[in-house]
Amino acid sequence: MYSLRFTAESSANGMAERDFTVAGVPGVLWSPASGAADRAPLILMAHGGGNHKKHPAMSGRAQRLVGCGFHVAVLDAPGHGDRPRTAHDEAEIAELFRARAAGEPEGPVVVRYNAHLAELAVPEYRATLDALQELPEIGTEGPVGFWGINMGTAIGVPLVAVEPRITAAVFGLHWPDALAEQAAQITVPIEYDLQWDDEHIPREAGLALFDAFASKEKTLHVNAGRHKELPRFEADSAVRFFARHLGQGLRPAASR
């Protein structure tokens, strides 16, 4: 088992932030500043393509979750954040930019590249979960959730499909091509976000991925708007989802 090594620590706005590495993979753990050592459920998150573990979308979601009493952890995906890009990363990114400039569909490139990143990231997340559960404030008995949109869904679906410790998940905004078979292995409660006017992911594709999940409890949240116009209130809905499924006894999230 790999050990977790903390490399930096700070605190602001009621949230403790601890940078760490597990087997050389950089991550961040956010906890309530007033009780970072208190036992609480853990939410694993994965960031979107081209972003990093501390992107405002990640820290903003973490602030909401920590305000409800959760611990939250995010890793830099391969080739993102503090991790170097490989020649394969550079080639796929160049192909994505070429397709975008030519007005060609981005989906085939994104699906292929994200599937490659997921193959690398899933074992990293499982090793990190092993290490995080060694911390007394998390432990092996507490519930674990997962939250990832876009590339976070590409990593999260295969992760949740093979990781029995994760018992609730929030996904959204991805193609079904490389994920439908793994989604069919997921039976835990899920919440799924879809943009009705997504210029990259046809609504039929988004609906097909939602339909593929074998979960008896699954909720589809559809909003008008383009790919990057997912309403911020969906983050609040996700926090309520996790509090409902994982957070008995947690304090309610403050409205922000």
N, C-alpha and C positions, 0 to 999 in steps of 0.2 A: 504494500500500500504506500502511496506517495504521501508525504507530509506537507502541510500547509505552512508557509513562512510569511509572516507579516513584514512588509517593507516600509510602510508609512501609515500615519494615523492623524486624523484631524476631526474637528467637530464644528458644525454650524447649523443654525436653525433647528435645533433639537435632534439632529441626525449625526451619528458617528460614522465616519468613513475610514475604512481600513483597506489599504492596498495589500495584495498578497500575490504569491506565486505558488503554483502546484506543478511540479515537474517542469519548471521553466515557463509555464503558461501564466500570463498576468491576468489578474482579476481584481475585483473590488467587492467588499462586503459592507453593506450599509445596515446600521442598527439604530434603535432608539438611543439617543445620547444619554438619557437619564437612567437607562438600564441595559447597557450593551451586553451585560452578563446574564440578563434574565432569559429563562427558557421561553422560546417562542417559535412559531412555525417559520419555515424558510420558503421563500419564493426564488427560484432560479429564473433569470431573464437572459435573453439573447438579443443583441442589437441588430439593426438593419444593415443592408449592404452599403459599404463605403463609410460606415460610422465606426464607433468604438465604444468601449465599456462605459465611459463617462459622458457620452453624448447627452445633450439636454433631454432627449426623449427618455433615456435611461434614468438619469438623476431625478427627473420630474416624476416618473412613475414610482421610483424608489421613495421619494419624499411622501407620496400618498400612502404607500404601503407601510412605511416605517411609522407614519402618523397613526396607523391602525394597529401597530404593535408587531409587525412582521420583521424578520431579518430578510435581506435581499442581496443576492450575489449575481454578478455578471462577469463573463470572461471576454477578453478580446478574441474575436474569431480569427482563425488562421489568415494571415495576410492583412490584418486590420489592426488599427490602434498601434500599440507598442510592439507588434510582431512584424518581422520583415516579410516583404513580398518575395515569392519565389518566381522563377521564370514562367511557371504555369499561371500564376496569378497575373503577371504582367500581360501575358498573351491573351487571357480571357477578358481582362479589362479593356485592352486595346480593341478586341473584337466587339465588345459591347459598345464602345464609343463609335466604332466604324458603323455598326448597324444603326445606331441612333442618328448619326449624321446623314446616313443614306435614307432615313425614313423607313427602315425595315423593322419588323417586329423584334422587340428585345427579348421576348419570352424564351425562345430556344437557347439563347446564350445564358440568360439568368438561371434557367432551370438546370442546365448542364453544370454551370459553375457552382451554383449553390449546393447541388448534390455532391459535388467533389468536396466542398468545404464541410458539409455535414458528415461525410465519412471520417474526416479528421476530428471534427469538433465533438461528436457524440462520445467517444471514449474519453475525451478531455473533461467533458461535463460530468461523466460518471465518476472519474477519478477525483474530481473536485468535490463532488457530493460526498464521496467517502471521507475525504479530508475534513470537510466542513462539519460532518456529523461527529467528528472527534472532539469538536469544541463543546464545552459544557453548556453553553447558551443555546445550542442547537440540538445536539444529541441524536441518537438513533431512533428514538421513539416518536419524535415530533413529525407532524405532517409536512409534506413538500409539494409545492405547486410549480408550474412553469408558465412563463408569459413571453411570447415572442411573435412579432408581426413581420411580414415581408421575409427577409432572409432568416429572421428569428423563427419563423414558422418552418422554413426548410430545414433548420437544425432541430427544432423542437419536436416535430412530428416523429422522425425516426428515433429521437431520444425517448420520448414518452412511450413509444411503441415497445421499447425494450427495457424500460426502467420502472419496475414495479413500485418503487418508493414514491413516485410522482402520482398523486391521486386527484389532481384537478389541473386544467390547463386552459389558457387563452391563446388563440391563434388568429390568423387572418391574412388576407391580401397575398395569396400565392396561387400558382397554377397547380393543377392536380397531377400533372404528367409523371413526376417522379415520387409522388407522395401518397397517391390513392391507396396503393397496396399496403403501405405502412399505416395509413389512417384507419384501414379496416381492422387493424389489430388493437386499436385504442378503444377502451370501453369506459374510461373514467369520464366524469362530467367535463364538458368543454363549453366555452363561449367562443364564437367565431365572428370576426368582423369582415364585412364586404362593402366595397364602394360600388354603387350601382352604375356609375358613369366612368369607371376605371378605364383609362385609355390604353393600358397595357394588358390587363387581365380581363378577358370577356366575362360578363356576368355568368354565362353558362359554365365557364370553367370554375369560377369561384363557387357556384352552387354545387358543381360536381364534387369538389373537394369536401365541402361541408357534408354532402350526402354520403360520402365514403366512410365517415367516422362511424364506428359501431357502437358508440356511446348511446345508452338509453336516455341519458339526460344531456341534451345538446341544444344550445340556443344560438340562433343566427341573428346578428345585428346588421341590418342593411341601412346605409345612409346614402342619400344623393351626394354626388360629388366625384371628383377625379381621384387618382391614385393617392396623391399626397394630401388629400383634404379630409382624412379621417377626423371626425370631430373630437375635440379634447374630452368631451364628456364621456366618451367611451372608456377613457382611462379610469374615471370614477366608477363606471359600471364594472370594470374588471376588478377593482378593489373590493367592491361589494360582493362580487362573485367569489373571490378568494375568502373573504371574511365569512361568507355563508357556508362554504364547504370545508374550510380549514381552520377557522378562527373562533371556535367556541371560547368565550371568555375574553376575547380581545376587545379593546376599547373601540368604539365607533370612530371611523375616519372623520376628521374635521373637514368641513367644507372649505374649499379654496377657490 
